[in-house]
Amino acid sequence: MDDDILDSFLLPTNPSGRLRTRLLEDGRTVEFHSATNRLGPSNRLTLEGQAPQDGRYTLNDGITRFEVLSGIIVHEYYVERYKSGTLTILVDCSRVNGFTTGCMVYTEDGPLPDGIYRLKRFKWVKAKDGMVERKSMFRID
């Protein structure tokens, strides 16, 4: 049997999943296209019916973020907020790996300046180039 005929028979032309819409923090609507009815990495998405620009987007819950490349979700994050002195520090934590080295660390104004920060009791980080370079339960020198 011809492979093209076999493929067209086995693979449905319309995905069995759903189109789910959510609001972004800025009020725009994002549509998640899921063939497996699960949301997450490898799902295609559109932004108000159009292909989105590459970048990071935050849902209106202020916590759920995702990174998009060529219209496909490549990473999913959640945002943790910490008060450190007068700064509010935000950390993009991977849904898979959680809070770890390599997470983006920033303030509302941009990347967190290089340095050592106490986020909470027993949670210290060393930030470099807007990323968590090292984390520890105790003060880092």
Residue pairs with C-beta under 8 A, 6 or more apart in sequence:
15 33
15 34
15 35
16 35
16 37
17 33
17 34
17 35
17 36
17 37
17 38
18 34
18 37
19 31
19 32
19 33
19 34
20 31
20 32
20 34
20 39
21 29
21 30
21 31
21 32
22 29
22 30
22 32
22 59
22 60
23 29
23 30
23 59
23 60
24 30
24 47
24 57
24 58
24 59
24 60
25 58
25 59
25 60
25 62
27 60
28 47
28 48
29 47
29 48
30 45
30 46
30 47
30 48
30 52
30 57
30 59
31 45
31 46
31 47
31 49
32 39
32 43
32 44
32 45
32 73
33 43
33 44
33 45
33 46
34 43
40 73
40 76
40 95
41 73
41 74
41 75
41 76
42 72
42 73
43 72
43 73
44 71
44 72
44 73
45 52
45 68
45 71
45 72
45 73
46 52
46 71
47 57
51 71
52 68
52 71
53 68
54 68
54 69
54 70
55 67
55 68
56 65
56 66
56 67
56 68
56 77
56 92
57 65
57 66
57 67
57 68
58 64
58 65
58 79
59 65
62 79
63 78
63 79
64 76
64 77
64 78
64 79
65 76
65 77
65 78
65 79
65 92
66 73
66 75
66 76
66 77
67 73
67 74
67 75
67 76
67 77
68 74
75 94
76 94
76 95
76 96
77 92
77 93
77 94
77 95
78 92
78 93
78 95
79 90
79 91
79 92
79 93
80 90
80 91
80 93
80 99
81 88
81 89
81 90
82 88
82 89
82 90
82 91
82 119
82 120
82 123
83 89
84 117
84 118
84 119
87 107
87 112
87 117
88 107
88 108
89 105
89 106
89 107
89 112
89 117
89 119
90 105
90 106
90 107
90 108
91 99
91 103
91 104
91 105
91 119
91 132
92 103
92 104
92 105
92 106
93 99
93 100
93 103
94 100
94 103
99 132
99 135
100 132
100 135
101 131
101 132
101 133
101 134
101 135
102 131
102 132
103 131
103 132
104 111
104 130
104 131
105 111
105 112
105 125
105 127
105 130
105 131
105 132
106 112
106 130
110 130
111 129
111 130
112 127
112 130
113 127
114 127
114 128
114 129
115 126
115 127
116 124
116 125
116 126
116 127
116 139
116 140
116 141
117 124
117 125
117 126
117 127
118 124
118 139
119 125
122 137
122 138
123 135
123 137
124 135
124 136
124 137
124 138
124 139
124 140
125 132
125 133
125 134
125 135
125 136
125 140
126 132
126 133
126 134
126 135
126 140
127 133
134 140
